[in-house]
Each structure stands twice: as structure tokens, then as C-alpha cells.
């Protein structure tokens, strides 16, 4: 519900929006539930080695938010 409200507030759409976060159990799962492309950044809480502990996977994993700058057009 929160993600849908946020998308509506910015006139966004799930097909063109990504959720970037550092926690698999909150950021990534909420992005997935909203139908968003999800990007896990490893500069925070979740380490690469702990991703396999979860039954779901992010769309992409990056070491840092800075690594995403080249993807912005």
C-alpha cells in the first residue's frame, strides 16, 4: 500500500520505477510486492553472502549506489 501511494504521489508507474535498498527483508521484498525492479546495494545492512538465505532475489545487486549512476539516462 505504501509503495502504491508513493507511486501515485509522484505520478510513477511500476514499469518505469525501481526500488533501491540495502535490506532484503524490507526494501527488496516491498519493491517486489509492488511489482518494481529491485536493486540491492551492498553498502548497508545486507551482505552478498546472506542473499541466499532469502527465498526471493533482487533484480540486480550493486556494491554501492554510486555504481548505478551510469544506468541513469
Buried (B, 14 or more C-beta within 10 A) or exposed (E): EEBEEEBEEEEBEBEEBBBBBBBBEEBBBBBBBBBBBBBBBBEEBBEEEEBEEBEEBBBBBBEEEEBBEEEEE
